[in-house]
Amino acid sequence: VPIRKNQNLTAYGIKEFEVWAETSIDPPYKPFPQNEVFTGVTKPITNTTTMRDEILKKYKNGTDNWIASFMKPGDTHTSSHPSYYVKQRTIDPAIPEMHNSKATSEGIGYGMIISVLMAGSYGTGMEKDYFDGLWRMSSKHYCKVEYPNNTYNDSVLMHWRVDDGEGLPSIKDYGNATDGDSDIAYALILASQQWGVNATPKGETKTYLQLANEILDDLLKWSYIYAQASDGKMYYWLNDCSESPRGEARISPQPITDPWVWLIRPSDWLADHYDLFYRVTGDIKWKNVRDGVVDIMRYIQGISGNTSNLVPDFILFDPAQGEKIFRLATDEELTISEISMESNPHDYYYNSCRLPFRMTLAYAHYFNTDSSTVLMDSMNKIMKFFKGIVGSGNNYNNIYAGYTLSGIKIPSVTWKDIAFQSPIATATTLQLGISDLSGFRTNGWLFVTNYKPEGDPTLTTGGTEYNGYYGDTINLMCLLASTGNWWDPGK
């Protein structure tokens, strides 16, 4: 077993934090599989060999596996300076800005987390190459922060997308994606435990921890928002730093002249990450955000008309509306913010669908904090809705890719997507107050492991430019989370 100790990280600008020490044992120090056990969480099955094999099949061994479909070398890739990206091109008419793009910070962050958690599965150190290459792609595409008066400031936050040719889009479209940057910083902290506190990306001098700390500094500088609502309560969250200044505190009430500043996405509610960032840096702002996003989830479940207890893709903080602190944005406010109504912003859709698995991970990793009771109450409400959808037969094929807050399928949605089904299966590992929870959990495991990955059709047909990146990637991460192989970096 590798030795652990409290490593003084003051030289890295990070407070004292328990990390894996350099030892005579070669890294990775937490090789796949880890099969960790968490208080309040029940794994879908008990056979660890089966869990390992199912994950490996999705990751690298099976047909249309994740590595073959989505892990691609960048234009400047070399063995000494690896460069990789996670392929996610699409011709989806709802997101035309992605038609000429090859990757996003979201995909880079997902790929880095998968790589560090799967370390050791090749037995050759290949995952570190993948990890370092993904980080290098992110580091070549830092965004400019617009603040103030149309001036552009350097940052170490990644531009939200990478275009063909790996150039940056026009200055008008500069901007980050908070969830992508948070995932990248989180993965870098995991890397410091997986490969050592003094480890660096190949060909670089800064350690993983130094790089993580730089991102965390910029997230707080440009994306941290807090506001005091009319009920006297303080609320905290993160927003993207693009388009408008984000780095200053906003004390309400004040009129909504720029609704984009106040729009909140559940895809940024990474409570597990924010808890780790708090433990690593000691900065109370991260604890505020950790607890703040859980508070907002609970609040939005109680708004008028939300009979499903689901959370919509976009929420507006409105300090001028008395008790209506959080509400759905109007069509006009969304149009001003350049949010397409075709993306169903008022509904539980592709932003929100990840929330059940993200909050399950948060509960598993910081069970004993003061937020856990509130978090579990909210998750019970969401999961009772989906238990009604799967019915007494626990049929996950009943779950469609999107629901209104009144609990009906979005009328325009005629398809199903593993990106919606797998997070629900993961959340059944919580000890919920739901009837037939065991059957709900078991059938979820069978459904997500029997799911045939979409992969990348261009590898075999040369046809469509759409690939199954989103669903396949979320499914793989959910399998890691539900089996205890998304280990707790603060443990």
DRENMARTOR-842348 format. One record per residue (C-alpha): x, y, z. Coordinates in steps of 0.05 Angstrom, whole numbers, plus 32768, in hexadecimal, padded with zeros to 4 digits. Layout:
XYZ ...
END
This chain:
800080008000 801E80447FEE 803180718029 800880B08034 801C80ED805B 800B81368064 80358159802F 804481A2803A 802C81C37FFA 8039820B800C 806D820E7FD5 803581FF7FA4 800782357FBF 7FDA81FF7FDC 7FCB81F28025 7FE181B38049 7FB9817A802D 7FC0812E8030 7FDD81157FEF 800180D77FD7 804A80DD7FEA 808380CA7FBC 809580837FCF 80BF80497FB6 807F802E7F97 807780457F4F 8038806B7F3C 7FFF80667F2E 7FF180667F78 7FA680597F70 7FA3802B7F33 7F6280157F16 7F397FF37F33 7F3480117F79 7EEE7FF87F8E 7EE8802A7FC6 7EAD80257FF7 7E878064800B 7E59806E8046 7E1180748031 7E1E80567FEB 7E0E800F7FD3 7E317FF47F95 7E047FD77F5F 7E257F927F64 7E587F727F93 7E847F4F7F60 7EC07F7D7F58 7EDC7F557F1D 7E9C7F5F7EF6 7E9C7FA97F05 7EE47FAF7EEE 7ED87F887EAE 7E9A7FB17E9B 7EC07FF27EA4 7EFB7FD97E7C 7ECD7FC37E44 7EAF80097E3E 7EF3802A7E47 7F2280047E19 7F117FBB7E0D 7ECC7FB97DED 7EAE7FCB7DAA 7EA980167DA0 7ED180207DE0 7EDD80657DFB 7F27806A7DED 7F2280547DA4 7EE680817D97 7EF880C27DBA 7F4180C87DD1 7F6580E87D96 7FAB81057D8E 7FAF81507D83 7FD181727D49 8011817D7D6F 801481397D92 805A811C7D9E 807280E67DCD 809881187DF7 8060814C7DF7 801F81257DF0 7FE181497DDA 7F9B812A7DDA 7F53813F7DD6 7F10811D7DE0 7EEC811C7D9E 7EA581367D9F 7E9481537D5B 7E4A81597D4D 7E1C81727D17 7DE4817C7D49 7DBC81B97D2E 7DAF81D17D75 7DFA81E07D80 7E1581FC7D3E 7E5282197D61 7E6B81D17D68 7E6781BF7D1E 7EAF81D47D12 7EC981C37D57 7EEF81857D6A 7EEC81877DB6 7ED781AE7DF4 7EF281BC7E39 7EB981907E53 7ED581557E2C 7F1D81657E40 7F0881657E89 7EE181247E83 7F1C81037E60 7F4D81197E95 7F2280FD7ECD 7F1880BB7EA8 7F6380B67E9A 7F7980C17EE2 7F4480917EFD 7F56805B7ECA 7FA180617ED7 7FC3801D7ED6 7F907FFB7EAB 7FBF7FF87E6F 7FFB7FE67E9B 802780137E70 801C80597E8C 7FF0806A7E50 7FBC808C7E7B 7FF080C07E92 800080CE7E49 7FB680D87E3B 7FAE81047E78 7FEB812F7E69 7FD681367E21 7F90814D7E33 7FAC817F7E64 7FDB81997E2E 7FA181A37DFE 7F7D81CB7E34 7FBB81F57E42 7FC182097DF9 7F7B82267DFA 7F7782547E36 7F3E82857E2F 7F3E82D17E35 7F1182EE7E6B 7EE9832C7E55 7EED835D7E8F 7EE483977E94 7ECF83C37E59 7EDE838F7E23 7F2583847E39 7F3F833D7E37 7F66831E7E70 7F9282E07E6E 7F7B82A47E96 7F8B825A7E9F 7F4282487E93 7F3982207E54 7F12823B7E19 7ED182147E18 7EDE81F77DD3 7F1781E47DA4 7F0C81F07D5A 7F2781C87D20 7F7081DA7D17 7F7381E47D62 7F6E822F7D5B 7F43825C7D87 7F0082777D6F 7EF582C17D66 7F0082F07DA0 7EB482F97DA5 7EAD82B07DB9 7EE482AD7DEC 7ECE828F7E2D 7ED482537E5B 7EA4821D7E74 7EA482197EC0 7E9681CF7EC3 7ECF81BF7E93 7F0181E97EBA 7EE981CB7EFC 7EF281847EE0 7F3781957EC7 7F4D81B17F0A 7F2E81767F2F 7F5281457F02 7F9581677F0D 7F8C815E7F59 7F7C81157F4E 7FBB81107F23 7FE6812A7F5C 7FCE80EF7F85 7FD180BD7F4D 801780CD7F34 803680F47F6E 803781397F8D 8075814C7F65 805C812E7F24 8054815B7EE7 803581537EA2 806981367E72 8097816C7E59 807F81A07E8C 809D81BD7ECC 805F81D07EF4 804181997F1F 7FF981817F18 7FE981A47F5A 800681E67F43 7FDE81E37F03 7F9E81D27F2A 7FA8820B7F5A 7FB1823D7F21 7F6E82287F04 7F4B822C7F47 7F6682737F51 7F4A82897F0E 7F0682677F1A 7EFE828F7F5A 7F1882CE7F39 7EEA82CC7EFD 7EB0829C7F0A 7E9E82A07F54 7E5C82C37F62 7E3782CF7FA3 7DF982F77FB0 7DCC83067FEA 7D8482F97FD8 7D47831D7FF3 7D3D82E68027 7D8082FB8046 7DA382BA8032 7DE582BA800D 7DEA828E7FCF 7E2982787FAC 7E39825A7F68 7E69825D7F2D 7E5A82777EE7 7E8282797EA7 7EB082B57EA1 7EA082C27E58 7E7782FB7E3D 7E7283237E7E 7E9D83317EBC 7E9682FA7EF0 7ECB830A7F23 7EA8833A7F51 7E75832C7F88 7E2F833E7F74 7E0483567FAE 7DBA83597FA0 7D8783747F96 7D9A83927F53 7D7783917F0F 7D85835A7EDE 7DA483807EA4 7DD083467E8F 7DAA83057E9A 7DE682DA7E84 7E0A82EF7EC4 7DD282D27EEE 7DC482927EC7 7DD882537EED 7DE3820E7ECE 7DDD81CD7EF6 7E1681B17ECC 7E4381DE7EF7 7E2A81C17F39 7E6881967F47 7E6181937F92 7E93815A7F97 7EC881847F74 7EBB81C27F9D 7EC2819A7FDD 7F0681817FC6 7F1B81C87FB1 7F0981E07FF7 7F3281A98017 7F6E81B67FEA 7F6F82037FEE 7F4D82118030 7F27824A800D 7EE28251802C 7EC682677FE9 7EC9821F7FD0 7EA18207800C 7E6F823E7FFD 7E6682277FB6 7E6381DE7FCB 7E2981EC7FFA 7E0C82227FCE 7DFD81F67F92 7DD981C57FC0 7DB081FF7FDC 7D9D82157F96 7D8981CE7F82 7D5B81C97FBE 7D3D820E7FB0 7D2D82017F67 7D0B81BF7F79 7CD981E87FA1 7CC5821C7F6D 7C7D821F7F56 7C6C81EC7F20 7CA881BF7F2D 7C8181807F3C 7CB981537F23 7CEE816F7F52 7D1D81707F17 7D4E81A87F08 7D4C81CF7EC6 7D8881DB7E99 7D8982257EA9 7D74824B7EE7 7D7382967EF2 7D8582B77F33 7D5682F17F3B 7D63831B7F79 7D2D834E7F67 7CF3831D7F6A 7CE583197FB5 7CDF82D07FC8 7CEB82B97F81 7D3682B77F89 7D4182827F54 7D13827A7F19 7D1082657ED1 7D2A829A7EA1 7CF982B97E71 7CFF82AC7E27 7D1782F47E1E 7D4E82EC7E52 7D6582AC7E32 7D6682CC7DED 7D9083067E08 7DBF82D27E25 7DC282AD7DE2 7DA3826E7DFE 7D7C82497DC9 7D3582367DDB 7D4081F77DB2 7D6F81E07DE9 7D3581DB7E1A 7D5382097E4F 7D1682057E7C 7D1981B97E81 7D4281807E9E 7D6E81767E61 7DB7816D7E4C 7DD4819C7E80 7DAD817F7EBB 7DB081367EA8 7DF5812E7EC9 7DDE81497F0C 7DC881067F2C 7E0C80E67F22 7E3381257F36 7E0B812C7F77 7E1180E17F85 7E5D80E97F81 7E5A81257FB0 7E3280FE7FE3 7E6380C47FDF 7EA080EF7FE7 7E8B811E801F 7E5480F98043 7E6081198087 7E5A81628074 7E2181908086 7E07818F803F 7DFB8144803A 7DB581438058 7D9C817A8029 7DBE81577FEE 7D9E81147FFE 7D5981338006 7D5F81527FC1 7D7881127FA2 7D3F80EB7FC0 7D0E811A7F9E 7D3081127F5A 7D3680C77F5F 7CED80BE7F74 7CDA80DF7F33 7D0580B07F0A 7CED80737F31 7CA880877F19 7CC3808A7ED1 7CE480457ED2 7CA780277EF5 7CA07FE77F1C 7CC97FC27EE7 7D037FF27EF0 7D087FFB7EA5 7D3D802F7E95 7D2780307E4D 7CEC80597E65 7D1B80947E73 7D1B80C77E3A 7D4E80FE7E2D 7D2B81377E4F 7CF0814A7E7C 7CCA81897E8D 7CC6819F7ED5 7C7D81897ED6 7C9781427ECB 7C8481337E83 7CB481207E4B 7CC9815C7E22 7C9981597DE7 7CD081617DB2 7CFB812A7DD1 7CF080E67DB0 7D3180C57DC2 7D5480A67DFE 7D9C80B37E13 7DCB808F7E41 7DE180D47E5A 7D9E80D77E7E 7D97808E7E92 7DDD80807EAE 7DDD80B97EE1 7D9B809E7EFD 7DB980587F03 7DF480767F29 7DC7809C7F59 7DA4805B7F6D 7DE4804A7F93 7DCE807D7FC7 7DA680638002 7D6580837FEA 7D21807F8009 7D03805F7FCB 7CDC801E7FC4 7CFF7FE57FA0 7D41800B7FA1 7D677FCA7F99 7D437FB97F58 7D4B80017F40 7D967FFB7F4D 7DA07FB57F2F 7D7A7FC47EF0 7DA080057EE8 7DE27FDF7EEA 7DCA7FAD7EB7 7DB17FE47E8A 7DF0800F7E89 7E207FD47E82 7DF87FB57E4A 7DF47FF87E26 7E197FF57DE4 7E4480337DDD 7E3580607DA2 7E7F806C7D97 7E9680947D5C 7E70807F7D1C 7EA580A17CF0 7ED5806A7D03 7EAC80357CDF 7E7B80577CB0 7E9D80977C9B 7E5880B67C9E 7E3A80E37CD2 7E6481157CF8 7E3C81077D38 7E5A80DB7D6D 7E4380BE7DAF 7E7780E47DD9 7E4781017E0C 7E1F80C47E1F 7E5A80937E1B 7E8680C07E46 7E5280CD7E7B 7E4280837E7E 7E8B80717E89 7E9280A57EC1 7E52808C7EE1 7E6C80457EE1 7EAB805D7F04 7E8280837F37 7E50804C7F47 7E8580167F51 7EB3803C7F81 7EE880467F4B 7EDF80917F4C 7F0880947F8B 7F0580CB7FBF 7F4380F77FB7 7F3A81137FFD 7F3780D0801F 
END
